[in-house]
Amino acid sequence: MSTDHESGGATVRRLQLGAHLRALRRAAGLTRDQAGYHIRGSESKISRMELGRVSFKERDVTDLLKLYGVDDPAEHTRVLTMTREANAPSWWQAYGDVLENWFQNYLDLEQAAELIRTYEVQFVPGLLQTDAYARAVIRLGHDNASPGEIDRRAKLRMARKQVLEGPDAPRLWAVLDEAVLRRPIGGRAVLREQIESLIAACDSPNVRLQVMPFESGGHAAAGGAFSILRFPHQELPDVVYIEHLTSGLYLEKREEVDHYAAAIGRLFIEAEHPSRTPTFLRKLLAELDG
């Protein structure tokens, strides 16, 4: 798996290409309806292309560039290269047999992010899970799965963790509710290994970990777990991701993202300071051993 988040997977390339085509159309003073007619499509097809929701045909992109008055051959080459990258398979496609469709976009976005801020109330974040803990979580959600399927899902999760390695790794800033660290998913031995792994993660330069202790009472994000992803691409806004039992919700509207950004900002202030996280985790380990 590549950890080069400049490439960022097909989803991000589609978003970038769509935003670029939208800017070119607007600069040319054309409506989506006019652009759709030119490529034998509809206004809604142009809308889906500009939002990065569909794959791109090179012929359509070439026709749109001509319509928008782009006659620089270098720009044509650059945009068509983006088109091919937008249609290229992502690293996770080898695991397509055990990967829900709604989660595929998230894996591309996660790989392309420069900052992932997350709050968890139920489980350790996937990017920080040990293999044994991941398998225990997967069994909870897929109780009818065969051992082979659980193995494939666990391998996918371990492959996903590689995004935190390498020079272009995103920064992960996570707040865990204390309940996450007291819930013996997989049993005490599995939880013990997981907490030890979190202590080690505190030494990683791109991981910042905080705990929201029980004694803090109520807090800003009492509604549940969420993640906010930020990208190193100016044309891509922050995205809030909320995972449900059978689907994932992506929020991109500015006012919604701002609401979640304010909530996690307050969490960072209200939770134990990151410098105290290792001490807090070692205290939990001592209680487990006691």
N, C-alpha and C positions, 0 to 999 in steps of 0.2 A: 504493500500500500504506500502510495506517495503521501508525504506529509507537506508537500509544497502547496500552501494555501493560496498562492497566486493563481494556480490553475483551478483549484477549488471545486472541481466536479462539474458535471453537466448542468445541474440546477443553477449554479451561480453564473455560468457562462450564458445560460438562457436569459437570466435576469439582466445581465449586463448588455447582451445583444438587444433585448427588447427595449431597454431604456435608451440605448443608442439610436435605434430605429425610430422610437417615439420623438426624440430630440430632432432628428433629421426631418421627419414629417412635419413637425411644428414649424421648423425653420423654413420649410418650403411652402408653408401656408396652406397645407392640404388637410382635409378631414379624413377620419378613419374610413368613412364610406367611399371617398374618392380613391384612397389607396387600395381598399379591398376590391373595388371594381377593376382596377388596373391589373391585379394578379388573379382575376377570375374567382375572387372570394367575396366574403361579406365583411361588414363593419365589425361583427363580433370576432371574425377570424383575426383581423388586425389587432383588435383589443387583446385577444388571448396571446398573440405573438408579442405584443409590447409589454405584457405583464409576465412574460417568460413561462407561460402555462403549457405551451406546446413545443414540439420539436419544429425545426425550421428546414424547409426545402431550399437548397442552394439557388434553384431557379427563381423562387419567390423573392429571396433576398437580393439577387442580382437585378431583378425587375424593379424592385422598390428603390434600390440605389440609383438606377437610371431615372426613375420618376422623380426622385428627390434632388436631382441635379448634381449627384456626386460623380464627377468625371475623373478624379485622380486615381490612376491605376493602383498606386500604393495603398490607398484607402480601401479600394475594392478588395485587394488581396488580404488586407488586415481583417476586414469584416467577414470575408468568406472563411478565413482561418478560424475566427471566433465561431462561425456557424458550424464548422466541422467539430470543433471542441464541444459545442453545445449539444451535439448529437452523439458524442463519443460515450462509450460505456464507462460507468463509474466503478471505483475499486470494489464496491460492495456487491456488484452484480453476480459474482461467483456464489453469493449467499442468497440469491433471489428466491430460492425454494423455501426459505424460512424467514423471509423479510416481508412485513406488511407494507402494502403500497404507500400508506400514509406516512410511514417512517423513512422512506427512501429519500425524500427531499431533505429531511432533517439531517441525514448523514452527510449529504453534500454541503449543506449550509454549515454544519459543524466543522467540516474539514476546511472550509473557506474562511471561517471566522478568525478575527484577531483577538477578540475578547468574548468569553462566555461567562455570563453572570448567572448563577443558578441558586434556587432555594429548594430544599428537599425536606419533606416531612415524613416520608414513608421508608425510603431506601437510600443507601449510599448512591451518589450519582454514578451512572454507568461508566463514565471515564475513569472512575477511581475504584471500581469494584475488583476484588480478587476473583480468580477463576472459580473457587469453591462457593463464594458468596453469590456470584453471578448465576451459577447453576441452581442454587437454592431459590433465588428470585425467579428464575425462568420456570422452575417446577411449580411455583405458586400460581403463575399466570397461565401455564399450559399443562394442567394436571393430567391430560390424556395423551401427552406427547410421548413418543417412543424414546428410549435412551439415545438412539442415533440422532433424533431431531434436537434433543436437549444439548447434545454434544455440538451439533452444527451451530445452534444459537449461541452457545457459550464461546465457540471459536470466533464467531462474528463479533461478539462483544469485546473479546481480547484483541482482535484485529483493530477494532475501533479505537482502542486506547492508544494506538501508535500515533494518533493525531497529536498527542502531547509531547512527542519526541521530535527532535530535529530543530534546526535553526529557525524555521518559520512557524514553530508551534504556537497555537493560540494561548493566551493567558486564561486560566480557569480560576474564577473567584466564586467559591461556593460557601453557602451558609447551610448548615445541617441542624435541624431541630434535634434536641437531645434525645427525643424518642427514637430517632433513627439508630442511634448508637447503643440503645438499651434493648432494642428488639432483637432477640437471638435468632435471626434468619439462618436456617441451616444448623442451628445448635450453637452451644457456647464456644466450641473449638473454632468453628467457622467465623463467628463474630470476633473472637480474639485475634485471629489471623488478619481479619479485615481492619480492625482498629490499629494493629501494628503497621499495616500497610499505609493507613492514613497518616500515622506519625511520620513514616518515611517520606510520604508525599509532601509534608510540610517543609521539607528541605529542598524541594524542587523550586527553581527560580521562577517558574511560570504557573505555580499553583499557590493560591491563597485560600486558606481554609478557616472558617469560623464556626463556632457552635452557638446556637440559641438555647441557653439553659432553661430548664423548667421554671426556675425561680424568677425569670424575667416577666412572667405573667403573659398577658396579651401583647400582640405586636402587629406591625403594619401589614404583614402578609398572611394573616390568619386564614385567608381563603384557600390556600393550598399551594402545591409546588408549581414552579414555572422557571423558564430559562429566557434570558435575553441575549441575543447574538449580535455582535457588532463586526463589521467587515472592513477590510483595508481598501475598499473601493468606494469612491466618493458618491457614485450614483446609486449605491445600494443602502437603503435605510436600515436601521436596527429592526430586528424581528423578534417578537415574543412568541415562544413556543410553550404550549400547555398540552400535556399528554393525558388523554382519557383512556378508559379501559379498552376501547375498540377503535380509537381514532386519535389524531393529533390536530390541534387547533393552532393556526398561524395568525398572529395579529400584526398588521403592518401600518395601520392608521396612526398618524402622529399622536393624536390625543390618547389613544389606548396604550401605545408604547410609553409615552411620557408618564402615564399613571403607574405602570409597572416599574419603570425606572425609578420613580420617586419612592415606591414601596421598597424596592431592594436597597436603595440608598439609605433609607431609615433602618433597614435590617442590618446593614454593615455597621451602623452606629450603635444599635441596640445590642447586637450579639457580642460575645466575648471577643476581645481584641485578638487578631491572628497570632500575635506573639505568645498568647496564653493557651493556644489550642493544643500544643504537644503536652503541656502539663495537665490540661483537662482530660485528654485522651489517656494519659498514663494513670490518672486517678480511676478512670473507668476500668482500665485493665486490672488494676489492683483489686477493685471490687469484684471483678469476674473471678479472679484467682482466690479471693477470700471466701 
